[in-house]
Amino acid sequence: MQTIHVAEASPETAVLADGAQLAAVGPYATLAADHPRARVRRWPGILTPGLLNPYGPELLEQAYHPDPREADRLGTEPVFGERAQALLAANASARGASARRGVQRMLAHGTVAVAGELRSRAALDAVRAGLALAGRPAGLPGPASFSPVPLVLLPGLAPGKPARFAVFDVPDRAALVRDGASTCVATVVGGRLVYRGR
């Protein structure tokens, strides 16, 4: 089924997703007129190509992402360092589950691609389920984060490219840079809505 995605603050950059591909990109009014049977998803904020997170190994192989049932003991934020390594070494299923939760957190921050050399099968399997792999920038800006500074937006959206993008509840890109990736309200990968906030 064809779906038009449009964000309130960027109606000139609407997309028509047809399965896993973008069939058209352009102003909402034009897409709606040309594809009257398409389902329409309206979002607050701006529609973007999504973010590249350059910290794949740090966030998916070196951090432990607690299960919600572990929150009373470990908290809800990722665990790093020796404690993380001990938790990840517990068993293979712990590594896989942690990596999948890490990918979910990335998707919730508008990440559609991850960079860095992933070596563990658990991390590679988790990433293949939803994120694209990309080259790592030459210099990393700071500590590993789901909302790295500076944010790295992927190249523009175009027909024929994968239906992969994110929507942030901000009025413009300057506000996205200022407020960060936690403003994500929707992430689409392969034409599927893989994260929906609020």
Secondary structure, DSSP 8 states (H G I E B T S, - for coil): -EEEEEETT-TTSEEEEETTEEEEEE-HHHHHHH-TTSEEEEESSEEES-EEES-HHHHHTSSB---GGGHHHH-SS-B-HHHHHHHHHS-HHHHHHHHHHHHHHHHHTTEEEEES----HHHHHHHHTT-EEE---SS--SS--SS-SS--B-----TTSB--EEEESSSSHHHHHHH-GGGEEEEEETTEEEEE--
